[in-house]
Every structure is written in C-alpha cells, then in structure tokens.
Amino acid sequence: MALFTSAPASLCILRLSAIGDVCHAISVVQAIQAHWPSTQITWVCGKIEAQLLADLPGIKLVVFDKKQGFAGMRQVWQTLKGQKFDALLHMQLALRASALSLGIKAKYRVGFSKDRSKEGQWLVTNRHLPSSNSVHVMDNFADFARYIGVPFSQPQWHIPLSQADVDFATGIIKGNKTLVISPAASKDERNWLTERYAAIADYANERGLQVILCGSPAPRELELADAIIKLCQRPVINLTGKTSLKQLAAVLAAADVVIAPDSGPAHLATTQGTPVIGLYGHSNPKRTGPYNDLDKVVSVYEQHVVAQHNKPIEQLAWATRVKGEHVMQDISVDAVKAQLDKLSLWELH
C-alpha cells in the first residue's frame, strides 16, 4: 500500500548531486507535482546543481555548500528550523547526505531498499523502498514516487530556459546541423581517447556537421578540450568553461546529437530531447546510460566486467564497476561512426 492515499502537505527532497542524477530526480519531482499540485516541495541540493534547479516552478531550494563542511550543514538546518515535513525522500547514497539528513525533521524518512542502501542510509531512514528489479538509476528514483503514492511511467522534464539562454545557443549554432561532444567524465580514466574524439569530430565535420566541444571550467576539462582541438584537422567551436548550466542546456537542446561518456551533459541532453551517443566502459549503461538512448550506447562494459569479476553480469551486484585506465580504448572510432550514421544526419553514399 502507498505511503500516502492523499496529497501530503509537504515533502523534502534530498538529492545533492551529481548533475546527471539530479536530472533523473527532476522528472520524479515534477511527476509528484503534477499528481499533487497542492504539496509544498523543498529540495536540498548542492551549489552547482542549484544553477539547474533555481527556477523550477513550485520548488523551494535549500542550497548546501559542501566546501563549508559542517558549517554548511548547520546553515541548512537553520534554514529548515521549525519545519517538519510529512516525508523526506532521501535519494542520495552518500555518508555526507545521510549526515545532513539528521537535521531535517520528517514523519517518514524514505530511503533506498536494504539491498541497495549503503554508507549509513539505512540507519537514518524509517521507511524503505521494497527490493526492486529496477536497473536504471532513473527507474530506481521513480520507485520513490510510486512508494509514496504517485504513478510514474515515462519520465518527462520541464527545465525552464530563459530567452537569453536560448538566444545564446541560437547565436552559437546559427541553424547549422550540430554535433556536441562533451568529452570529460567525472574521472579521466572514463574519458574516451583524445585522438578518437578528434577523429570523430573530423568525420562529422566532413559530412557537414558543425562540431562543438563543451565542459566545465575545471582545468583538466580545459586541457582535454585544447588537446582535442590540436588534433582536429577541421575547425571546432570550443565552449568548454564558457557556459552556465542553463546556457549549456540550451546548446544541447538546439544540437542534433551529443556524444559523451557517462557524465552530466549526457543526461542534461536527455532532458532536452536530444539524441545521445553514450560511450561506456566503467559503469553499466543499463544502469547509468542516457535514459532515452540506451539503443545508441557504444559499450565495452559487459566484456570487461565479466573478465574482471569472472562471473556473468546477472550474478554481479547492481552497481558493479569496471576498473582500469585501458578500458575505454576498446571503444573503436568505427563503432561510434556507425551510431552517428544511423541517425541519418547527412546523406549516405
């Protein structure tokens, strides 16, 4: 039976990061809003993620700055002082998030199922999702909605973009067919090879696509973009470190296709309805791939995870990862070209 049979007065969402997971959570929260428009929703999120969430309709944001450590937690608790929510949806398996949750008052504290809970979450929650066959993170988040009494089928997103953000993207893309490459994953070993990014950029360019590189202002991402551009034979527009999250969302929305490893921009593009060719080796694309484009993923995860753990995938834990800096080199340029060709963005001869 669902936790609520009628709309609760208030809910608190605890999902601090990362961009991709926050994108998944947005669709769940917006499904709750559509089903229970009277419910007041407060979302505790990270500082960077707040750029994306700040103007979502009907949501009160409370921003946690992890760089401030315990002082940042106390600030969140002070902001929420005197409030008691009907339920806290604790949607982050991280010790920091569980510690932060201790100062959030709620009648029901809903966490992941026991077989998927870790880092102390089980100890700070009093209601738990039932064991689930949901493979994708998006589907596991949707289980929160179903558990509290909100039906959920296909994710939908409404992330408002200002006219200025749309104009920014239009000024860059100028009506050209466009491939956006977001080359950096959260760890360098999960990136594809620099020369292969350049090769695919040239391949697309030769066939009439404008190519844009994007990424954060982190030094390693700026260096990666520069290295790719030096290897390209044809011009590439470099937006790395030059966009806000909302400007990036607008660029991704206006593009025709995105190529990325497991990273925030891959999932941000999904929220904008743009096809994504995901490059996966270290994490299971069925769990963390671009949700609407799992058929376009180029993955070597399956072969490596079986080899490293000496077990069939069916016998491995839900979140089993592959380790090693050599993994992504097994994704060939030809395999990525084949996925691009299938999108029919140019005339094939």
N, C-alpha and C positions, 0 to 999 in steps of 0.2 A: 504494500500500500504506500502511496506517495506521502512524503513528509507533511505536505500541506494540501488540504482539499479546497481551500480558497486562498485568495491572494494575501500573502503576509504583508504587514505594514512596511517592513524594512529588511533589506538584505545587505550584507557586506561581502564584497568580492576581494579575496586576497590572491593576487597574481602580480608579482613584482616585475618579472622579466621572463624570457628574453623577447625580442620583437616578434619572432615567429609564433611563440606560444601565446603572446598577448593577442596577436591576430586571431588565433584559434578561439581564444576566450571571448573576444568581441562578439563573435557570431552567437555564442551561447548566451551572453548577457543580453544581446538585442532580442533573442528569442524569448527570454524571460520578460523583457519589457513589453514585447508585442502581446504576450499572453496575459500579463498582469500589469497593465499600464499605471495602476494606482500605487504599485510598490515603489518605495523610495530605495534607490540603489546607491551605495557608496562603494567606490573602488579604491583600494590601497595598491599603489603601483610604484614602480621605480621612476627615477628622474628623467631618464632618456625616453622611456616608454610614455611618459606624460605628454610628450610632444604629439604623439599619435592620438591620445585619448582625451586631450584637453577639451575639445569642443564636441564630444559625442553627446547627443541630446539626452537630457534627463538623468545624467550620471554626475554625482558629486565625487570629485577626485581628492584623494589624500595622498600626497607625494612623500615617499620615503627615500631619503638620500643615503645610500649605503656607505658613502665615504665618511659620513658623520658617525657611523657605528652606533653605539648605544645611545648617544645623544640624539641621533636621528630617530631611533625607536621611541625615545621619550617624547619627542616632538609629535610623532603620530599619535601616541597615547593621549597626549594633552589635547590634541585636536578632537579626538573622539571621546573625551572625558564626558561622563554623564549620559552617553548613548548606550543603549542595549538593543542589539539587533535581534530580529526573530531568528535569523540564521546567518552564520558565517560560512561562506563557501571557500574553504582553504584549498586552493587549486595549485599549490606550489610545493613540490617535494624538495625542500631545502631547509637546512637547520636554521638559517637566518630567518626565513619566513615563519617557521614554527615558533622561534623565539619572539618574533614580532607579534605573532597571533596571541600571545599570552596577555597582552594588554588590550585586546579587543573583546568587549563583552557581548556575548550572544547566547540565546537559549540553546540553540542547536549549533554545533560546530562540526561541519560536514567535511570529511577528508576522503582520500582515496581508499579503495578496498585494501584489506590487510595484506593480500599477496602483492600489492603494488606500492604500499606505503613504505617509506624509509626516512632516515635522518630525523627520527623522533616524531614524525607527524602523528603516528598512532596515539602517542601519549597526550597530545594537546587537542584531540578531537573526541567527540562523544557520539557521533553518527558516522557511518562509513558506507561508501558505495558497496553494493554487492559485487562479488567477484565477476569479472567481465571478460567477454571474448573480444571486446573492442581492441583492435590492433593499433589503429592510428591514434595519435595524441588528440586530434580533433574529436574523434568518436568517444574517447575516454572523458574529455571535457564535457561533451554532450550528455554523458551519463549523470553529471551533476544536475543538469536541467531536468532530466527525466526523474531522478530520485526525489526532487522536491515537488514534482507535480506538473512540470512544463513539457508538453510534447515537443519533440525535436526530430526532424527528418534530415533535410539537406541544409547545410549552412548557407546563410546569406549575410551580407555585410552592407552597412551604410556608414562609411567614413567620410564625413563632410570635407570637401576641398574648397578652399577659398578661390575666388576669381583670380586673385593674384597668383596662387599656386598653379592654377590651370593655365594662366597666361604665360607663366614661367616655362611650363612644359611645352606649350604651343610654340613659344619663341625658340626653343631648342630643336624641336622635332620638325617644325615647319611643313607638316603634311607629308613628310617622307616615310616610306616604309622603314621601320627601325627595329634593330636588334639591340637590346640592352644586355650587356654582360656585367654581372655582379660577381667578381672573381674570388672574393675573400670569404672564407668560412670563419667560424669563431676561433679555430686553431689552424696554423699554417699547414699542418700535415693533411688537413681535409681539403685544401685547395687543389685544383687541377694543376697541371704543369703549365708554367708561364708560356713556353713556346707553343703549346697547344691552344691556349686561349688566343694567342696571336694568329695562329693558323686558321682558326675558325672565324676570327674577325675578318681576315682577308678573304676567306671563302664566301662569307656573307656579303662583304663589300663588293666583290667581283660580280655578284649576282644582283646588285642594285640596292642592297640594304644599307642604310646608314647605321653605323655602329657607335654605341655609347657605352663607356665604362662608368660604373658608379660604385660608391662605397663610402665608408665613414672617413672622418679626418684623422683616424689613428695612423701614426707614422708607418706601420707595416702595410697598411692598405694603400697609402700614397705611394710607397716604394713599389708595391706589386703593380699598381696601375702604370707607373713610369716604366717599369721593366717590360710590361706587355707592349706598351706603345713603341718602345725602341725596337722591338722585334717585328712590328707590323710593317707591311710594305705599302699599306694604303692608310689614308687619314682616319683617325678615330677621335670622337669627341670625349674628352675626359671630364666627367662631373664628380670624380672622387673627392670627397671632402668639401664639395661646393653646394650641397643641398641640405635643406632641413628635411626631416622625415616626411612632412606633408608635401614638399616640393618633389621629393623622390617618389612618393606615391602617385603624384600627378604625372610624372615622367613615365613611370611603369604603366599607368593606365593608358597613356597615349601610344605606348610602344606596341609592336605587333607580336613580339616574342621576347622572352627573357631566358638567359642561360645562367645558371648559378649552382654552386654546391649547396649543401644543407646550410641555409643562412636566412636571416631575417628578410632580406629583399625578395627571396623566392616566395615566401609566404605572403609578404605585402603585395606582390604582384597578383597572387591568387585572389586577394580581397578585391582587386580591381578588375578581375575577369580576364586578365592577360595570360595567354598560354606560357607555361614554364617548362623548360627542359632542365630537369634536376640532374646533377652529377653526384652520385652516391657511392661511397666505398666503406665508410666507417660506421655509419648508422643505417638501420633498416629503413629503406624508403617506404615500405608499407606502414611504418610507424611514424616517420617524420618527413615523408616526401610532400611535395606540393599537392594539396588535397584533391584538387580537381584535375590534376595532370599526372596521375600515377602511371598512366599508359605511355607517357613521354619520357619517363626517367631512364637515364643510362646508368646502370648499376653493376658494380662488381662486388657488392656487399656479400651476396649469397655465397659465392665461391670462397671468399676469404674467411667468412665466419665459420663455415663448415670445416675448412682446413685448420683454422686456429684452435677450434674447440673440439674437433674430432667427434662432432655429433651432428645429426640432421637438425635443420632450423627448428623443426617442430618441438624438439626437446630442449631448446635453449630458452633462457629467461627472456621476458618481454623486451627488456631494454639492453640486450647484449650488444656490445660494440666491438668493432674490429680495431686492432692497434697496428701502428707501423707507418713509417713515412713513405713506404714503397707502394702503398695500396692504390692510390689514385692514378699511378702511371699505367695501370691496366685498363683504364678507360681510353679507348682509341679515338683519334680525330674522326676516323671514318664512321664510328658509331654515332657520334654527335652530329656529323653531317647528315647521316641517314634520318635522324629525328627532325632536323631542320627541313630536309627535302620533303618529308611527309606533310609539312604544314602548307605546302604549295604557295609560298610567298613570292615565288618567281616562276617563270615559265621553264619547265624542264625540257631539255632537248635529248 
